[in-house]
Amino acid sequence: MRRPRGEPGPRAPRPTEGATCAGPGESWSPSPNSMLRVLLSAQTSPARLSGLLLIPPVQPCCLGPSKWADRPLGGGPSAGPVQGLQRLLEQAKSPGELLRWLGQNPTKVRAHHYSVALRRLGQLLGSRPRPPPVEQATLQDLSQLIIRNCPSFDIHTIHVCLHLAVLLGFPSDGPLVCALEQERRLRLPPKPPPPLQPLLRGGQRLEAALSCPRFLRYPRQHLISSLAEARPEELTPHVMVLLAQHLARHRLREPQLLEAIAHFLVVQETQLSSKVVQKLVLPFGRLNYLPLEQQFMPCLERILAREAGVAPLATVNILMSLCQLRCLPFRALHFVFSPGFINYISGTPHALIVRRYLSLLDTAVELELPGYRGPRLPRRQQVPIFPQPLITDRARCKYSHKDIVAEGLRQLLGEEKYRQDLTVPPGYCTDFLLCVGSSGAVLPVRTQDPFLPYPPRSCLQGQAASSPTTRDPAQRVVLVLRERWHFCRDGRVLLGSRALRERHLGLMGYQLLPLPFEELESQRGLPQLKSYLRQKLQALGLRWGPEGG
């Protein structure tokens, strides 16, 4: 019964394993799971046979409904004998008859006839009530006929034959599929040759590597070798700025590279503006590394004296890096704390960030430079330094141990006996703060003033320089989380900003209790963490609970 025009036929399932199509002189037999084996099986039901491989008939000169629409087959067959051969193939009663029509009419066979023959073969094998017998030699001859003629097929016919051969169960590594696949690949457009890469010297190689958008962590040894191979004239400010930014961004505390940057800065002092110098100095403060280059500090002092009035923001950025290294030059501090400089920056777009940096510099002067007698930042101009957790902590909060430590302290001490993320004057955010009585008892925070006076009293400042513990009736203990990203890449040296924060908190009189990430990561679960915190607190002589008040 012929299907009404336009009605789609059932879709054939995709076989998982094809039949083995032998080469010339070899016997052929379908593999156990191939579609041909299923179709030839006596146990196969008529319904399954009709659903496996009923493909819509090919309309003359086209493939019928398909993703190729109504494109002509092969090279566009002509009318007359060619279409007559197509009708004969579509009406063939057996695979042998298909082979006979193709073999007896070599002058009339066009490329698209082979796809018609394969389609008809599938229809015959799925016919009811019983498919015609299939001889192995017939299928082998048909496949060899297609293999011999497929070099003349166009790409469209090759795609169709390849699709039908797979549906019929011919294996992907068999001669028929391999030949069709090879012809398909030959017709693909050639790939353009990769562009020739110019031969790069040391400085150029370094710049190319550091400028790559996907460049994250370049091997240090390659950076060092590229730097060593570069001639002095190849090490431009742009290359060295890229290197400095890379070291700072990825926390790479590599002495050889940092010393090279310091030496470059000293040699090129007169050629560098403060806007470039601020970028070259950045990794030294961030990585907490003071170079061995003896002219490093004198060079920076001369640059600051020359450029301070030209680029205010760059000047403050350079001083921020030197503050982390505890190397603040008095002359530059005189300039940035002068009324003229403060009034000038108040009207700039960077006023808030500059005031925050100046507040930090003023704190460093208060705590670390007792011999400084110059101007200071007026109290009305001061703003909190870091009023909230740093950006890196907020970005990596899901990797932080803060939540589990907070839960451990809550179960161990109770919620009323600690404060989390409390900002203490002059603007440092603490992880966890405890108030401790003179007897060592942990006191409820609401009953105590959690803040120590700032500026600290002179007696407290002298004691804090030698010992972080104060003699106040109520001590303030700060639990400091030292996460993995608070350190340089080697994991042993705190980043400059973290070291500065801990240093200033200690100088203000807060007793610090570091919690290193190695120890926190070794705790398995909350019970072990509570035991760890108990040991840490008891080592300081702290008491809590009924016996501690």
LUMSETI-278132 format. One record per residue (C-alpha): residue in one letter; residue number from 1; z, y, x. Coordinates in pm, 1 decimal. Layout:
A,NUM,Z,Y,X
...
//
This chain:
M,1,0.0,0.0,0.0
R,2,-106.4,333.8,147.4
R,3,165.4,600.9,173.1
P,4,93.9,931.4,-13.6
R,5,-44.7,1204.9,208.4
G,6,226.2,1420.8,365.5
E,7,509.2,1172.4,298.3
P,8,693.8,1102.9,624.4
G,9,743.3,744.7,721.7
P,10,1072.8,596.7,842.0
R,11,1154.3,690.7,1201.5
A,12,1157.7,409.6,1453.1
P,13,1486.7,361.9,1639.2
R,14,1491.3,419.8,2014.1
P,15,1506.0,85.9,2197.5
T,16,1769.3,43.0,2461.9
E,17,1577.9,-204.1,2677.3
G,18,1208.3,-273.7,2682.5
A,19,999.6,-584.0,2720.9
T,20,871.8,-674.0,3063.1
C,21,500.9,-606.2,3100.8
A,22,369.3,-811.0,3391.4
G,23,113.7,-698.5,3643.8
P,24,-215.6,-871.1,3718.6
G,25,-174.5,-1241.8,3773.7
E,26,185.2,-1248.7,3647.5
S,27,320.6,-1402.6,3329.7
W,28,461.7,-1169.0,3068.9
S,29,754.1,-1229.6,2836.0
P,30,961.5,-987.5,2628.5
S,31,1316.2,-922.0,2750.1
P,32,1598.3,-1044.1,2520.4
N,33,1678.3,-700.8,2372.2
S,34,1328.8,-551.3,2356.4
M,35,1171.3,-440.8,2030.4
L,36,890.3,-691.9,2075.9
R,37,1143.9,-973.5,2106.7
V,38,1315.5,-859.4,1788.6
L,39,986.1,-833.3,1605.2
L,40,881.8,-1181.9,1719.3
S,41,1216.0,-1337.7,1630.6
A,42,1206.6,-1577.7,1337.0
Q,43,1546.0,-1455.1,1219.6
T,44,1431.0,-1095.6,1177.7
S,45,1436.1,-985.4,814.0
P,46,1129.5,-822.4,657.4
A,47,1329.5,-506.2,584.3
R,48,1429.6,-472.0,948.6
L,49,1075.1,-535.2,1063.8
S,50,936.8,-263.4,839.6
G,51,1198.2,-13.9,955.6
L,52,1168.2,-72.2,1328.4
L,53,824.2,57.3,1402.6
L,54,635.9,187.8,1100.2
I,55,462.5,491.5,1244.8
P,56,246.7,717.2,1024.6
P,57,-125.0,645.1,1061.2
V,58,-329.3,870.1,1285.0
Q,59,-557.8,1103.6,1098.0
P,60,-908.1,1127.1,1242.7
C,61,-915.4,1355.3,1546.1
C,62,-544.1,1433.4,1525.3
L,63,-202.7,1278.6,1560.4
G,64,-78.9,1368.6,1217.0
P,65,270.7,1508.7,1164.5
S,66,430.0,1549.9,1507.3
K,67,567.2,1809.1,1741.5
W,68,210.3,1862.1,1870.7
A,69,93.0,1969.0,1521.9
D,70,-278.4,1902.5,1467.8
R,71,-409.2,1923.3,1821.9
P,72,-726.8,1717.2,1883.4
L,73,-665.4,1400.4,2077.1
G,74,-794.0,1340.0,2427.0
G,75,-1084.0,1561.4,2508.1
G,76,-1169.9,1636.1,2144.4
P,77,-1370.3,1332.3,2016.0
S,78,-1712.5,1387.5,1868.9
A,79,-1812.3,1273.0,1522.5
G,80,-2004.7,957.1,1444.0
P,81,-1952.2,646.1,1661.4
V,82,-1635.0,780.6,1811.5
Q,83,-1470.6,829.1,1472.1
G,84,-1607.1,494.1,1363.0
L,85,-1431.0,324.4,1653.3
Q,86,-1109.7,501.2,1555.8
R,87,-1138.1,359.9,1202.0
L,88,-1199.8,12.1,1340.2
L,89,-887.0,38.5,1557.0
E,90,-679.5,164.2,1263.0
Q,91,-795.6,-131.5,1050.4
A,92,-757.4,-403.6,1316.0
K,93,-581.7,-718.4,1185.5
S,94,-437.6,-844.5,1516.5
P,95,-364.2,-735.2,1873.6
G,96,-661.2,-944.8,1988.9
E,97,-891.7,-750.8,1760.3
L,98,-760.9,-422.7,1903.6
L,99,-840.0,-541.4,2252.7
R,100,-1184.1,-660.9,2147.2
W,101,-1282.2,-325.5,1991.6
L,102,-1172.9,-140.9,2305.6
G,103,-1345.3,-383.5,2543.6
Q,104,-1674.5,-413.4,2357.3
N,105,-1737.2,-39.8,2318.0
P,106,-1681.9,114.9,2662.6
T,107,-1926.3,402.0,2600.8
K,108,-1756.6,500.5,2274.7
V,109,-1394.5,477.9,2391.1
R,110,-1221.5,810.6,2439.1
A,111,-876.5,877.3,2576.5
H,112,-718.7,923.8,2237.2
H,113,-831.6,575.1,2126.0
Y,114,-568.6,415.9,2348.3
S,115,-288.8,598.7,2171.2
V,116,-443.3,491.9,1838.4
A,117,-443.5,132.3,1962.6
L,118,-79.3,147.9,2067.3
R,119,18.4,297.9,1734.3
R,120,-170.5,26.8,1546.0
L,121,-6.0,-239.5,1763.2
G,122,331.4,-116.6,1647.4
Q,123,221.8,-126.8,1286.0
L,124,93.7,-482.3,1324.4
L,125,414.9,-604.1,1482.8
G,126,613.0,-452.8,1197.0
S,127,390.6,-578.6,917.2
R,128,511.6,-798.9,632.9
P,129,563.8,-1072.3,531.2
R,130,501.7,-1207.2,880.5
P,131,360.9,-1031.4,1184.4
P,132,50.8,-1184.3,1345.1
P,133,103.5,-1399.3,1654.1
V,134,109.8,-1209.0,1983.2
E,135,-40.5,-1361.1,2294.0
Q,136,105.9,-1253.6,2625.3
A,137,-238.3,-1229.0,2783.3
T,138,-348.2,-991.1,2507.2
L,139,-63.0,-747.4,2566.3
Q,140,-109.8,-775.7,2940.2
D,141,-481.9,-702.9,2913.9
L,142,-419.3,-407.9,2681.3
S,143,-166.9,-255.2,2919.2
Q,144,-400.3,-306.9,3216.3
L,145,-682.5,-142.2,3022.1
I,146,-465.1,164.2,2963.2
I,147,-349.9,166.7,3326.9
R,148,-711.0,165.4,3453.5
N,149,-819.9,449.5,3226.9
C,150,-509.1,672.7,3216.9
P,151,-631.9,887.5,3511.7
S,152,-891.7,1029.8,3269.8
F,153,-632.8,1113.2,3001.3
D,154,-531.4,1471.4,2936.1
I,155,-161.4,1561.1,2942.3
H,156,-133.9,1543.6,2563.1
T,157,-268.0,1188.8,2543.6
I,158,-45.3,1079.8,2831.0
H,159,260.1,1211.3,2646.8
V,160,162.9,1027.3,2327.8
C,161,92.0,697.8,2506.2
L,162,413.1,723.1,2703.1
H,163,610.6,784.7,2386.3
L,164,451.1,491.5,2205.2
A,165,488.0,256.6,2500.9
V,166,862.3,323.5,2506.5
L,167,888.6,270.0,2131.9
L,168,704.5,-60.6,2166.6
G,169,960.1,-179.9,2419.7
F,170,767.2,-162.5,2744.1
P,171,1032.7,-121.4,3017.5
S,172,1073.8,207.0,3199.2
D,173,1015.0,35.5,3534.7
G,174,714.7,-168.8,3414.5
P,175,353.5,-106.8,3531.2
L,176,238.4,65.5,3208.2
V,177,522.0,318.3,3180.1
C,178,523.2,380.4,3556.4
A,179,147.6,450.6,3558.6
L,180,172.0,689.0,3262.5
E,181,475.9,861.5,3413.5
Q,182,297.6,905.1,3746.1
E,183,-2.6,1063.3,3573.3
R,184,232.5,1293.3,3379.3
R,185,394.9,1413.0,3701.3
L,186,55.9,1470.9,3864.3
R,187,-36.7,1707.9,3584.4
L,188,276.2,1920.6,3615.0
P,189,215.2,2267.2,3761.7
P,190,297.1,2271.7,4132.6
K,191,624.4,2435.4,4234.0
P,192,584.7,2744.9,4445.6
P,193,701.4,2693.5,4802.1
P,194,1042.6,2839.6,4881.2
P,195,1024.6,3180.7,5045.3
L,196,1056.2,3176.4,5418.1
Q,197,1401.8,3284.7,5525.9
P,198,1396.1,3536.7,5808.0
L,199,1582.3,3445.9,6121.5
L,200,1913.7,3628.0,6098.2
R,201,2125.2,3730.7,6393.2
G,202,2503.4,3733.8,6403.6
G,203,2566.9,4059.9,6217.3
Q,204,2288.6,3995.7,5968.6
R,205,2413.3,3643.6,5901.8
L,206,2761.1,3777.1,5842.2
E,207,2636.3,4043.6,5601.4
A,208,2411.5,3798.0,5415.0
A,209,2695.8,3551.0,5369.5
L,210,2949.9,3810.4,5259.8
S,211,2700.9,3975.2,5019.6
C,212,2619.1,3650.5,4835.7
P,213,2725.7,3676.6,4467.1
R,214,2852.8,3317.4,4469.1
F,215,3034.8,3363.7,4797.8
L,216,3400.5,3275.2,4743.0
R,217,3562.3,3116.0,5043.6
Y,218,3333.4,3105.5,5339.3
P,219,3447.3,2871.5,5619.9
R,220,3656.7,3075.4,5860.2
Q,221,3498.5,2919.2,6166.9
H,222,3154.3,3027.3,6048.5
L,223,3276.7,3383.5,6000.7
I,224,3428.7,3383.6,6347.7
S,225,3115.4,3241.0,6512.1
S,226,2889.2,3487.4,6326.9
L,227,3110.0,3772.5,6442.6
A,228,3109.6,3645.8,6800.7
E,229,2729.0,3616.4,6808.2
A,230,2673.1,3968.3,6675.4
R,231,2577.5,4247.1,6911.4
P,232,2786.2,4566.8,6892.6
E,233,2505.5,4761.6,6725.6
E,234,2478.8,4495.5,6452.3
L,235,2839.6,4540.8,6341.0
T,236,2786.8,4829.4,6102.5
P,237,3062.3,4983.8,5887.4
H,238,2909.7,4812.6,5583.4
V,239,2938.0,4467.9,5744.1
M,240,3296.8,4526.0,5854.9
V,241,3396.9,4659.6,5511.7
L,242,3254.9,4343.9,5350.6
L,243,3455.5,4132.1,5593.2
A,244,3776.5,4330.8,5529.5
Q,245,3735.1,4305.8,5152.4
H,246,3670.2,3932.2,5176.4
L,247,3985.3,3869.5,5380.5
A,248,4197.1,4079.6,5144.6
R,249,4052.8,3930.5,4826.2
H,250,4103.1,3570.8,4933.0
R,251,4431.5,3624.4,5120.7
L,252,4283.5,3497.0,5448.7
R,253,4524.5,3597.5,5725.7
E,254,4287.7,3522.2,6013.2
P,255,4411.4,3698.5,6332.4
Q,256,4077.6,3687.4,6516.8
L,257,3891.0,3854.1,6233.2
L,258,4165.0,4108.9,6168.0
E,259,4181.1,4201.6,6534.7
A,260,3802.0,4246.0,6535.4
I,261,3831.7,4489.1,6243.1
A,262,4109.8,4681.9,6421.0
H,263,3905.1,4704.7,6740.5
F,264,3599.6,4822.5,6545.6
L,265,3808.2,5092.7,6378.3
V,266,3934.4,5219.4,6713.9
V,267,3590.4,5217.3,6877.9
Q,268,3415.2,5385.2,6583.7
E,269,3695.9,5630.0,6504.3
T,270,3486.1,5946.4,6519.7
Q,271,3208.1,5796.4,6308.7
L,272,3422.4,5674.3,6018.0
S,273,3529.6,5872.1,5713.5
S,274,3864.4,5815.7,5544.7
K,275,3686.4,5651.2,5249.7
V,276,3559.4,5379.8,5484.1
V,277,3887.0,5361.2,5676.7
Q,278,4087.1,5291.4,5359.7
K,279,3875.1,4978.7,5303.6
L,280,3906.2,4864.7,5663.3
V,281,4286.0,4909.0,5660.2
L,282,4336.3,4733.8,5325.1
P,283,4365.1,4371.9,5456.4
F,284,4630.3,4465.4,5713.4
G,285,4875.7,4586.8,5450.9
R,286,4788.6,4320.5,5194.6
L,287,4814.2,4036.8,5445.0
N,288,5124.6,4182.0,5611.7
Y,289,4957.7,4182.5,5952.8
L,290,5018.8,4446.8,6219.9
P,291,4736.7,4416.3,6476.7
L,292,4798.5,4386.3,6849.0
E,293,4546.6,4662.0,6918.7
Q,294,4762.6,4930.3,7083.1
Q,295,4545.0,5221.0,6969.6
F,296,4546.4,5109.4,6603.9
M,297,4826.8,5339.3,6484.5
P,298,4736.2,5643.5,6701.6
C,299,4379.4,5612.1,6577.5
L,300,4487.1,5610.0,6211.6
E,301,4715.3,5909.6,6265.3
R,302,4425.5,6108.9,6408.2
I,303,4198.2,6008.0,6118.7
L,304,4466.0,6107.7,5864.7
A,305,4515.0,6441.9,6031.5
R,306,4140.1,6503.4,6025.8
E,307,4054.1,6372.9,5678.2
A,308,4370.5,6421.3,5468.3
G,309,4245.6,6731.8,5292.0
V,310,3895.2,6593.3,5236.0
A,311,3971.7,6272.0,5042.5
P,312,4322.7,6277.8,4887.2
L,313,4299.0,5938.0,4719.2
A,314,4171.6,5769.8,5037.5
T,315,4456.0,5932.3,5232.0
V,316,4717.6,5792.5,4993.7
N,317,4553.0,5447.6,4999.8
I,318,4574.0,5439.5,5379.2
L,319,4942.3,5538.8,5365.2
M,320,5008.1,5263.2,5110.3
S,321,4873.0,5002.0,5353.4
L,322,5085.2,5149.2,5635.0
C,323,5389.9,5151.7,5406.4
Q,324,5359.8,4775.2,5367.6
L,325,5351.8,4749.2,5747.6
R,326,5654.5,4985.1,5784.7
C,327,5446.4,5222.1,5998.7
L,328,5445.7,5549.9,5807.3
P,329,5348.3,5851.8,6023.5
F,330,5573.3,6152.7,5961.6
R,331,5293.4,6406.6,5994.8
A,332,5089.7,6247.3,5715.6
L,333,5400.2,6230.3,5495.0
H,334,5455.9,6602.0,5546.6
F,335,5105.0,6665.0,5420.0
V,336,5106.9,6443.6,5107.8
F,337,5451.4,6568.0,4998.4
S,338,5353.4,6932.6,5041.3
P,339,5339.2,7145.1,4722.1
G,340,4973.9,7227.8,4784.3
F,341,4868.5,6859.7,4796.9
I,342,5076.6,6769.4,4490.7
N,343,4934.8,7058.9,4289.3
Y,344,4583.2,6963.3,4397.1
I,345,4603.6,6600.1,4290.1
S,346,4765.3,6690.7,3955.5
G,347,4429.9,6815.6,3829.7
T,348,4224.0,6515.5,3942.8
P,349,4126.5,6203.0,3743.5
H,350,4340.0,5995.6,3981.5
A,351,4657.4,6196.1,3919.0
L,352,4861.8,5911.1,3763.8
I,353,4779.8,5648.2,4024.1
V,354,4834.0,5894.9,4309.5
R,355,5173.6,5997.3,4164.7
R,356,5268.2,5629.1,4143.9
Y,357,5172.7,5576.4,4507.3
L,358,5359.3,5891.1,4610.8
S,359,5666.3,5764.8,4422.2
L,360,5648.7,5442.5,4621.5
L,361,5610.8,5636.9,4946.7
D,362,5911.6,5850.3,4852.5
T,363,6114.0,5532.3,4790.2
A,364,6011.1,5400.5,5132.9
V,365,6122.4,5727.7,5290.8
E,366,6455.7,5706.7,5108.1
L,367,6527.5,5347.4,5207.4
E,368,6349.9,5294.7,5539.1
L,369,6313.7,5632.2,5713.9
P,370,6662.4,5782.4,5753.7
G,371,6535.1,6013.9,6026.7
Y,372,6272.5,6184.1,5809.1
R,373,6355.7,6551.8,5740.5
G,374,6034.6,6675.3,5581.2
P,375,5943.7,6752.2,5219.0
R,376,5989.6,6487.7,4948.1
L,377,5831.8,6420.7,4612.8
P,378,6003.2,6638.7,4347.6
R,379,6205.0,6443.2,4092.3
R,380,5992.6,6573.9,3803.3
Q,381,5681.1,6427.0,3968.4
Q,382,5824.4,6078.8,4016.7
V,383,5707.9,5792.9,3793.1
P,384,5809.7,5423.1,3780.2
I,385,5640.9,5237.2,4065.2
F,386,5570.9,4898.6,3905.0
P,387,5703.9,4919.1,3547.2
Q,388,5570.7,4573.2,3454.6
P,389,5475.3,4247.0,3626.6
L,390,5183.0,4283.2,3863.8
I,391,4828.4,4214.3,3749.8
T,392,4803.6,3890.7,3950.3
D,393,5116.6,3755.1,3781.7
R,394,4987.0,3842.3,3435.6
A,395,4647.5,3686.9,3512.6
R,396,4806.1,3361.9,3633.7
C,397,5094.6,3341.9,3389.2
K,398,4987.7,2995.6,3269.5
Y,399,5035.5,2864.1,3624.4
S,400,5369.5,3039.7,3676.0
H,401,5709.7,2870.3,3681.1
K,402,5872.0,3166.2,3504.1
D,403,5886.5,3009.0,3156.9
I,404,6046.3,2683.6,3269.4
V,405,6293.0,2866.5,3495.6
A,406,6386.9,3089.8,3200.7
E,407,6449.0,2782.3,2985.7
G,408,6656.9,2624.0,3260.7
L,409,6871.7,2938.6,3291.1
R,410,6910.2,2958.1,2913.5
Q,411,7044.1,2603.8,2893.3
L,412,7252.1,2643.0,3207.0
L,413,7405.2,2989.2,3160.3
G,414,7321.2,3101.5,2809.2
E,415,7087.5,3378.8,2698.4
E,416,7350.9,3651.7,2729.3
K,417,7408.7,3599.6,3101.2
Y,418,7069.0,3688.2,3247.4
R,419,6787.0,3936.9,3192.2
Q,420,6420.9,3856.0,3241.4
D,421,6151.0,4102.2,3357.5
L,422,6397.3,4389.4,3380.8
T,423,6264.4,4700.1,3559.9
V,424,6528.2,4859.2,3782.6
P,425,6509.6,5208.4,3934.2
P,426,6293.8,5334.3,4095.5
G,427,6054.9,5103.8,3911.0
Y,428,6062.5,4748.2,4049.7
C,429,6025.6,4467.1,3795.6
T,430,6271.6,4181.6,3858.7
D,431,6208.7,3820.5,3756.8
F,432,6567.9,3730.8,3657.3
L,433,6880.5,3943.3,3704.0
L,434,7243.8,3826.2,3687.2
C,435,7563.7,4034.2,3688.4
V,436,7836.4,3864.5,3891.9
G,437,8204.8,3959.0,3900.2
S,438,8415.1,3986.5,4213.5
S,439,8545.7,3634.5,4154.8
G,440,8191.7,3492.8,4139.3
A,441,8186.3,3453.0,3760.9
V,442,7849.8,3520.1,3593.8
L,443,7915.5,3796.0,3340.7
P,444,7733.0,3873.2,3016.0
V,445,7469.7,4132.4,3098.4
R,446,7543.9,4336.1,2786.4
T,447,7895.3,4409.8,2912.0
Q,448,7773.1,4546.8,3246.2
D,449,7534.9,4811.0,3370.1
P,450,7258.7,4595.0,3522.6
F,451,7128.6,4879.9,3738.4
L,452,7258.0,4977.0,4078.4
P,453,7256.7,5353.7,4147.7
Y,454,6940.0,5498.6,4293.4
P,455,6919.3,5668.4,4534.5
P,456,7185.1,5437.4,4676.8
R,457,7505.3,5587.7,4815.9
S,458,7506.7,5629.4,5191.6
C,459,7776.3,5366.9,5237.3
L,460,7577.3,5116.4,5036.4
Q,461,7264.0,5191.5,5236.7
G,462,7443.2,5119.4,5564.1
Q,463,7579.9,4790.9,5430.1
A,464,7247.0,4685.1,5279.4
A,465,7078.7,4715.8,5617.2
S,466,7299.8,4438.8,5754.3
S,467,7375.2,4233.1,5444.9
P,468,7217.5,4226.1,5099.1
T,469,7557.4,4167.1,4929.0
T,470,7745.9,4471.6,4800.3
R,471,8120.9,4516.6,4757.4
D,472,8095.0,4649.0,4402.9
P,473,8317.7,4475.7,4147.2
A,474,7998.2,4350.2,3982.4
Q,475,7719.8,4229.2,4207.4
R,476,7358.5,4208.6,4093.7
V,477,7179.9,3887.1,4183.7
V,478,6800.0,3880.2,4147.2
L,479,6627.1,3542.5,4126.5
V,480,6288.3,3596.3,4291.4
L,481,6002.6,3361.6,4205.0
R,482,5781.9,3302.8,4507.0
E,483,5467.4,3158.9,4353.3
R,484,5184.9,3011.7,4555.9
W,485,4966.5,3322.9,4511.6
H,486,5245.6,3548.1,4643.7
F,487,5164.8,3423.0,4993.6
C,488,4869.3,3446.7,5226.6
R,489,4634.3,3151.5,5217.6
D,490,4830.7,2963.4,5483.4
G,491,5135.3,2968.3,5250.4
R,492,5385.1,3091.4,5511.2
V,493,5363.6,3472.9,5507.5
L,494,5441.4,3680.4,5198.1
L,495,5178.1,3928.5,5092.9
G,496,5256.5,4285.8,5190.0
S,497,5333.0,4405.5,4837.2
R,498,5574.5,4114.8,4777.5
A,499,5750.0,4161.7,5108.6
L,500,5784.9,4535.6,5035.9
R,501,5936.1,4469.4,4692.7
E,502,6192.3,4222.3,4823.4
R,503,6273.9,4448.1,5117.4
H,504,6339.7,4748.8,4896.1
L,505,6544.8,4552.8,4641.3
G,506,6763.8,4426.2,4924.3
L,507,6805.9,4776.3,5069.0
M,508,6912.8,4904.3,4725.9
G,509,7196.3,4651.7,4717.0
Y,510,7056.4,4366.7,4506.7
Q,511,7134.2,4015.9,4630.4
L,512,6812.9,3813.1,4637.0
L,513,6790.5,3442.8,4559.3
P,514,6435.1,3324.3,4642.9
L,515,6288.2,3030.0,4450.7
P,516,5992.4,2907.0,4663.3
F,517,5700.8,2743.4,4489.7
E,518,5729.0,2428.2,4706.4
E,519,6078.5,2364.2,4571.4
L,520,5984.4,2448.6,4212.6
E,521,5678.9,2221.0,4219.7
S,522,5889.8,1929.2,4344.6
Q,523,6112.0,1935.5,4033.1
R,524,6002.7,1677.1,3779.0
G,525,6093.8,1799.5,3435.9
L,526,6360.3,2030.5,3296.9
P,527,6664.6,1813.3,3384.6
Q,528,6573.2,1816.8,3755.6
L,529,6503.3,2189.7,3742.0
K,530,6845.0,2258.5,3586.3
S,531,7011.1,2058.0,3861.8
Y,532,6812.1,2253.6,4120.9
L,533,6914.5,2589.4,3971.5
R,534,7277.4,2477.7,3952.8
Q,535,7278.8,2395.5,4323.6
K,536,7113.5,2728.2,4410.0
L,537,7364.3,2932.5,4210.4
Q,538,7666.5,2736.6,4329.7
A,539,7555.4,2787.2,4690.9
L,540,7614.3,3160.2,4633.3
G,541,7963.4,3090.0,4500.9
L,542,7872.2,3164.8,4138.6
R,543,8064.5,3014.7,3847.5
W,544,7991.5,3001.6,3476.4
G,545,8096.4,2815.4,3165.5
P,546,8460.0,2775.1,3058.6
E,547,8585.2,2790.7,3415.8
G,548,8366.8,3086.8,3505.6
G,549,8442.1,3311.9,3212.1
//
